[in-house]
Amino acid sequence: MISYDPLWRTLKLKGVSTYKLRKDYNFSKGTLDRLKQGKNITMETLNCLCEILECDVCDVIQYRREKK
């Protein structure tokens, strides 16, 4: 399972709010809602977040093995 928990920590660390993502970087409300709900995003969105935040993929997403 992919988790976006690292994204929220990275946003806080870099001082970037979700409002700033929408206003300054034209992120759609739908994309932000998908992130908040832990749903799939495109590789393009992932790339864009890494560029904006000047970070690695591991600072945005994390793989967690699902327990069976």
C-alpha positions in Angstrom: 0.0 0.0 0.0 1.3 3.5 -0.9 1.1 6.1 1.8 1.4 9.9 1.4 2.3 10.5 5.0 5.8 11.6 4.0 4.3 14.3 1.8 2.5 16.0 4.7 5.7 16.0 6.7 7.7 17.4 3.8 5.2 20.1 3.1 5.4 21.2 6.7 9.2 21.1 6.7 9.4 23.1 3.5 6.7 25.6 4.6 4.4 24.8 1.7 0.7 24.7 2.4 -2.0 22.9 0.3 -3.3 26.4 -0.4 0.0 27.4 -1.8 0.0 24.3 -4.0 -3.4 25.3 -5.4 -2.7 29.0 -5.7 1.0 29.2 -6.8 1.4 25.8 -8.6 -2.1 25.3 -10.0 -2.7 22.0 -8.2 -6.4 21.1 -8.6 -8.6 20.5 -5.6 -9.3 17.1 -7.0 -5.6 16.1 -7.0 -5.2 17.3 -3.4 -8.3 15.4 -2.4 -6.9 12.3 -4.0 -3.7 12.7 -1.9 -5.6 13.3 1.3 -7.7 10.2 0.7 -4.7 8.1 -0.2 -5.9 7.4 -3.7 -3.7 7.0 -6.9 -2.0 9.9 -8.5 -0.1 10.1 -11.8 3.7 9.9 -12.1 3.4 13.4 -13.6 1.9 14.6 -10.3 4.5 12.8 -8.3 7.3 14.4 -10.4 5.7 17.8 -10.1 5.6 17.5 -6.3 9.3 16.4 -6.2 10.2 19.4 -8.3 8.2 21.9 -6.2 9.5 20.6 -2.9 13.0 19.9 -4.2 12.9 16.4 -2.7 13.1 12.8 -3.6 10.2 10.4 -4.2 10.7 8.9 -0.7 9.9 12.4 0.7 6.4 12.2 -0.9 5.3 8.5 -0.8 6.1 5.4 1.2 5.4 1.8 0.5 3.8 -0.1 3.4 3.3 -3.8 3.2 -0.3 -4.7 3.9 -0.8 -7.2 6.7 -2.8 -10.3 5.7 
